[in-house]
Amino acid sequence: MYQQLSTSQVADELLKVEAFGKSYAASIAMAEYLEQIEDCTGELMQLDPIAIRCEFSLDTLNGFAADYSDSLNSDGVIVSPKGTNIPDREAVIEWFSDRTIFIHVEDDFFIMGEL
């Protein structure tokens, strides 16, 4: 049996398993992303909130950049103006987007799929 869920119902299911902690904004962003995939492929998807919780994470751009700083440095993404290691925001977003699913949530928060 197939039951179509609304964006808010998908977000509620993600919140139940705390896929992105208690962030409703992240749950909505993921629900909208899943809807886009469904629209683009024309295939119905089955929602698996636990799998999403395992395969995606929520953090700030700087948090992700810190976690992957060695890779970003080796690819020349982190620049050093005036002797500091400050990542170029757009370059970091592009670097992650080229390698994984990288979804902007709000402000400086992003959802990233497993690398």
Helices and strands as residue ranges (DSSP letters): H 7-16, H 24-41, H 49-55, E 56-60, H 61-67, H 69-74, E 78-79, G 81-83, E 86-87, H 89-99, E 102-106, E 109-113
